[in-house]
């Protein structure tokens, strides 16, 4: 009871700068909240080390690893690139004549 029962929470100093920007830790409750926008294509998971220590004299900290895994959503549009095209096609062109060549990519599938 007393100060021995009052626990303070904090991020360990080894937390990445990116995780610090994206997550907030309430020092009184230990609740971790999102404070930035997540993007699976930038990072699919975060390892957050949290320290808990009471306010009593001679307190010894305890540590906990929190792993936050991000689930990808379809948030990127496909990018289409025209590789080549024929601007003029004769009306008697044979079947199978290449009219255009393009490729597409999507960051969600990378």
C-alpha positions, 0 to 999 in steps of 0.5 A, spaced: 500 500 500 502 507 499 507 509 495 509 501 494 502 500 491 503 506 486 506 504 479 508 508 474 509 506 466 514 508 461 517 506 454 524 503 455 529 507 452 530 502 447 523 503 443 524 506 436 523 513 434 518 511 429 514 507 435 514 513 439 511 517 434 505 512 433 504 510 440 502 513 447 503 510 454 499 513 459 504 513 465 498 512 471 494 506 467 499 503 462 494 504 457 498 504 450 494 508 445 495 510 437 497 517 436 499 516 429 497 513 422 499 506 421 502 503 414 503 496 413 507 497 407 512 501 412 512 497 418 508 490 419 510 490 427 512 494 432 516 491 439 515 496 444 518 495 451 514 497 457 517 499 464 513 499 470 516 501 477 513 503 483 514 509 487 517 506 493 524 507 496 529 502 493 524 500 487 526 495 482 523 496 475 520 490 471 519 490 464 514 487 459 515 486 451 509 488 447 508 486 440 503 490 436 502 486 429 499 491 423 494 487 419 494 490 412 488 493 408 487 495 401 489 502 402 493 503 395 491 504 388 494 500 383 499 504 379 498 502 371 504 504 367 504 504 359 510 501 356 508 502 349 502 503 344 501 503 337 498 510 335 496 507 328 493 500 327 491 498 320 484 496 319 487 489 316 491 488 321 492 481 323 488 478 329 493 478 335 496 484 333 499 488 339 495 494 340 498 496 347 503 493 352 502 496 360 504 493 367 500 494 373 503 494 380 500 495 387 503 496 394 498 492 397 501 486 394 508 487 395 
